[in-house]
């Protein structure tokens, strides 16, 4: 009799374990389906041509100090941006994972701030360029999977820059090919072009109404209409307002194909080599749950003109909104550099 009870008890335990495992499996599937539905709903909640509900930009008392002119709206600090990326951007396991970590990004920002302060001190005009301009336009910061900074300045200012950097306690200049400015105190990797991170400097001349990049990039020469470039205005980038071409979207159209696609890194500046795999292109919407993107609407405030730009996650609403003095023609599809046709 006791042996029979033991067998019955064992059978009951086995049946109970099976039922519990089945219940857990079904519950997990239902929960996974719920999360998938919520993610899909989040992606579809904002149409291609609409921004989410916006709120005003950060007030001064809610942010760390920045050095932009007082007449421009306060931006959250670069540290806020870096921490936001770290908190919201888990590894994707593909070519759109961040190529540099938070420490490296902080070093890059410190280098850029020191360089911009030096240029301002010596009255050297410099503007966002290349992937850095695209990063400002699309993310208000470094493209999350990029690894360098691009700036453009006048050919005539080369000598002034050399003189400004002489005796600088931290910044150094490499004058070979595309000039590179790096930091002695934040040299995180030594490649064939010296210390990384560095700022890639391009130089231009004005020729017959065109801003001509004198060096070009990867075998291509670029030029931009003077009327699209000047007068410069300031755009948000990693917590500061930095001089940029007057019409960022049209300026970019002369060097990249405007589309809704995001393209992975095609050259590693960190290691000065091409990646082992070719770059890929995906719809930027696929990255919108991972990284912040900018969307824009016309600015109805007559005192501002231009557009209102909102940095936003597709599932978390707006991070902040600021007015930017871009032409209203840059109103475009969210997550895209493709203009909306009226």
C-alpha positions in Angstrom: 0.0 0.0 0.0 2.7 2.6 0.8 4.5 1.7 -2.4 1.3 2.4 -4.4 0.9 5.7 -2.6 4.5 6.7 -3.5 3.8 5.9 -7.1 0.6 7.9 -7.1 2.4 10.8 -5.4 5.2 10.7 -8.0 2.7 10.7 -10.8 0.9 13.7 -9.3 4.2 15.5 -9.0 5.1 14.8 -12.6 1.6 15.9 -13.8 1.8 19.1 -11.6 5.3 19.9 -13.0 4.1 19.4 -16.6 1.0 21.7 -16.0 3.2 24.3 -14.4 5.7 24.2 -17.3 2.9 24.5 -19.8 1.4 27.4 -17.9 4.7 29.2 -17.8 5.3 28.6 -21.5 1.9 29.9 -22.5 2.3 33.0 -20.2 5.7 33.8 -21.6 4.4 33.6 -25.1 1.4 35.8 -24.4 3.7 38.3 -22.7 6.1 38.3 -25.6 3.2 38.8 -28.0 2.0 41.7 -25.9 5.5 43.3 -26.0 5.7 42.8 -29.7 2.3 44.4 -30.2 3.2 47.3 -28.0 6.4 47.9 -30.0 4.6 47.7 -33.2 2.0 50.1 -31.9 4.7 52.5 -30.8 6.3 52.4 -34.3 3.0 53.1 -35.9 1.8 55.8 -33.5 3.8 58.5 -35.3 3.2 58.9 -39.0 6.1 59.6 -41.3 5.3 63.2 -41.6 4.3 64.1 -38.1 6.2 64.9 -34.9 5.0 63.5 -31.5 3.4 65.9 -29.0 6.1 68.4 -28.1 7.1 70.3 -25.0 9.4 73.3 -24.7 13.1 73.0 -24.5 14.9 72.5 -21.2 15.1 75.5 -18.8 18.4 76.6 -17.5 17.7 75.3 -14.0 17.2 71.8 -15.2 20.4 71.3 -17.1 24.1 71.5 -16.6 25.9 74.6 -17.8 26.7 74.9 -21.5 28.6 77.7 -23.4 26.2 78.6 -26.1 25.2 82.3 -26.4 22.5 83.4 -24.0 20.0 84.3 -26.8 19.8 80.6 -27.9 17.6 78.1 -26.0 19.3 76.0 -23.4 20.2 72.5 -24.5 20.7 69.5 -22.2 24.4 68.9 -21.6 26.6 66.5 -23.6 26.7 64.2 -20.5 22.9 64.1 -20.6 23.1 62.9 -24.2 25.8 60.3 -23.5 23.9 58.9 -20.6 20.6 58.8 -22.5 22.3 56.8 -25.3 23.8 54.4 -22.7 20.4 53.9 -21.0 18.3 53.6 -24.1 20.7 51.8 -26.5 21.3 48.1 -25.7 23.6 46.2 -28.1 21.8 45.3 -31.3 24.3 42.7 -32.4 24.7 44.2 -35.8 26.7 46.9 -37.7 24.6 49.7 -36.1 25.9 49.0 -32.6 27.8 52.0 -31.2 31.4 52.0 -32.4 32.7 53.9 -29.4 31.9 53.6 -25.8 30.8 56.3 -23.3 34.4 57.1 -22.2 35.5 57.5 -25.8 32.5 59.7 -26.6 33.3 61.9 -23.7 36.9 62.3 -24.9 35.6 63.1 -28.4 33.3 65.8 -27.0 36.0 67.4 -24.8 38.3 67.5 -27.8 35.7 69.2 -29.9 34.8 71.8 -27.2 38.5 72.7 -26.7 38.9 73.1 -30.5 35.8 75.3 -30.9 36.8 77.5 -28.0 40.3 77.9 -29.5 38.7 78.9 -32.9 36.4 81.4 -31.2 39.3 82.9 -29.3 41.3 83.4 -32.5 38.4 84.4 -34.7 38.6 81.3 -37.0 35.3 80.4 -38.7 34.6 76.6 -38.6 31.4 74.7 -39.3 29.8 71.3 -39.0 30.6 69.1 -42.0 30.0 65.6 -43.4 28.8 63.0 -41.0 28.9 65.4 -38.1 26.4 67.8 -39.9 24.2 64.8 -40.7 24.4 63.7 -37.0 23.3 67.2 -35.9 20.5 67.2 -38.5 19.2 63.7 -37.7 20.2 63.1 -34.1 21.3 66.4 -32.6 24.6 64.7 -31.8 27.2 62.2 -33.1 25.6 59.6 -35.4 25.4 56.8 -32.8 27.3 54.3 -34.8 29.9 56.8 -36.1 33.4 57.3 -34.7 34.8 60.7 -35.7 34.1 64.5 -36.1 34.1 66.4 -39.4 34.6 70.2 -39.6 35.0 72.6 -42.5 37.0 75.8 -42.5 38.5 78.4 -44.9 41.7 77.6 -46.6 42.8 81.1 -45.8 42.7 80.3 -42.1 45.2 77.5 -42.2 48.1 79.8 -41.1 46.0 81.3 -38.3 45.1 77.8 -37.1 48.8 76.8 -37.0 49.7 79.8 -35.0 46.8 79.3 -32.6 47.8 75.7 -31.9 51.5 76.6 -31.3 52.2 76.1 -27.6 48.7 74.8 -26.8 49.0 72.6 -23.7 46.8 69.9 -25.0 45.8 70.1 -28.7 48.1 69.0 -31.5 47.8 69.2 -35.3 48.8 66.6 -38.0 49.2 68.3 -41.4 49.1 65.4 -43.8 46.2 64.8 -46.2 43.1 65.8 -44.3 44.4 67.7 -41.3 43.6 66.2 -37.9 43.4 67.8 -34.5 43.8 65.5 -31.5 44.2 65.8 -27.7 47.4 64.8 -25.9 45.5 64.1 -22.7 42.8 62.0 -24.4 44.8 59.8 -26.8 42.8 56.6 -26.6 44.2 54.8 -29.6 47.3 55.3 -31.8 46.8 54.5 -35.5 48.8 55.4 -38.6 47.4 58.9 -38.5 48.3 59.5 -34.9 46.0 59.8 -31.9 42.4 59.0 -31.9 39.8 60.5 -31.3 40.6 63.3 -33.7 38.8 66.0 -35.7 38.9 65.6 -39.5 39.5 69.1 -40.9 38.5 70.0 -44.4 39.3 73.3 -46.1 37.3 75.2 -48.7 37.7 78.1 -51.1 35.0 80.2 -52.7 35.0 79.9 -56.5 32.4 81.4 -58.8 29.6 81.1 -56.2 30.6 77.7 -55.0 32.1 76.5 -51.7 34.7 74.0 -53.0 36.2 71.3 -50.7 39.8 71.3 -51.8 40.6 67.8 -50.8 37.5 65.8 -51.3 36.8 62.4 -49.7 37.4 58.8 -50.9 38.3 59.9 -54.4 35.3 62.4 -54.7 35.5 66.2 -54.8 32.5 68.1 -53.4 31.2 71.6 -53.9 28.2 73.4 -52.4 26.4 76.6 -53.5 27.5 79.6 -51.6 23.8 80.7 -51.1 23.1 77.3 -49.5 26.1 77.6 -47.1 26.0 81.3 -46.0 25.2 83.0 -43.8 26.0 80.3 -41.2 23.6 79.6 -38.4 23.9 77.4 -35.3 22.6 73.9 -34.9 22.3 71.7 -31.8 25.2 69.2 -31.4 25.9 67.2 -28.2 24.6 70.0 -25.9 26.1 73.0 -27.8 25.0 75.3 -30.6 27.6 75.1 -33.4 27.9 77.0 -36.7 26.5 75.1 -39.6 25.5 75.7 -43.2 22.4 77.9 -43.7 20.4 75.1 -45.2 21.7 71.8 -43.8 19.4 69.5 -45.8 20.2 71.1 -49.2 23.9 71.3 -48.3 24.0 67.6 -47.4 22.2 66.8 -50.7 25.4 67.8 -52.6 27.4 65.0 -50.9 25.0 62.3 -49.9 21.9 60.7 -51.3 18.9 62.0 -49.4 16.7 59.0 -48.3 15.0 57.3 -45.4 18.0 54.9 -45.1 20.6 54.7 -42.4 24.0 53.4 -43.5 26.5 51.6 -41.2 30.1 52.8 -40.8 32.1 52.2 -43.9 35.5 53.2 -42.5 36.9 52.9 -39.0 38.6 56.1 -38.0 39.4 54.6 -34.6 41.6 51.9 -36.2 42.2 53.7 -39.5 41.0 50.8 -41.7 38.0 49.5 -43.5 35.8 47.1 -41.6 36.0 43.4 -42.4 32.4 43.5 -43.6 30.9 45.9 -46.1 28.6 48.6 -44.8 24.8 47.9 -45.0 21.8 50.1 -45.4 18.5 49.7 -43.5 15.4 51.9 -43.0 16.1 54.4 -40.2 12.7 53.4 -38.7 14.3 50.1 -37.6 16.7 52.1 -35.4 14.0 54.4 -33.9 13.4 52.3 -30.8 17.2 52.2 -30.1 18.4 55.7 -31.0 16.9 59.2 -30.8 16.0 61.0 -34.1 14.9 64.5 -34.9 11.7 65.5 -36.5 10.6 69.0 -37.5 7.6 71.2 -38.0 7.3 74.8 -39.1 7.8 77.3 -36.2 4.7 79.3 -35.9 6.3 81.8 -33.6 7.1 84.9 -35.7 10.0 85.8 -33.4 11.8 82.6 -34.3 11.1 81.8 -37.9 12.5 78.6 -39.3 11.5 75.3 -37.8 10.9 73.5 -34.4 13.1 70.5 -34.0 12.2 67.7 -31.6 14.6 65.0 -30.5 12.5 61.9 -29.9 12.3 58.2 -29.4 9.5 56.4 -31.2 8.4 54.7 -28.0 9.1 57.3 -25.5 7.9 60.6 -26.8 10.0 63.8 -27.1 13.2 64.5 -25.2 13.2 68.2 -25.9 12.1 70.8 -28.6 14.1 73.8 -29.8 13.7 76.4 -32.6 16.3 76.2 -35.3 16.8 78.8 -38.0 16.6 76.3 -40.9 14.5 77.2 -44.0 11.0 75.8 -43.8 11.7 73.7 -46.9 13.6 71.2 -44.7 10.3 69.8 -43.2 10.8 66.1 -43.9 9.7 62.6 -43.0 10.7 61.7 -39.4 13.7 59.4 -39.3 14.6 60.6 -42.8 16.6 63.1 -44.8 14.0 63.0 -47.5 12.1 66.2 -48.0 8.3 66.0 -47.9 6.7 67.2 -51.2 4.0 69.7 -50.7 
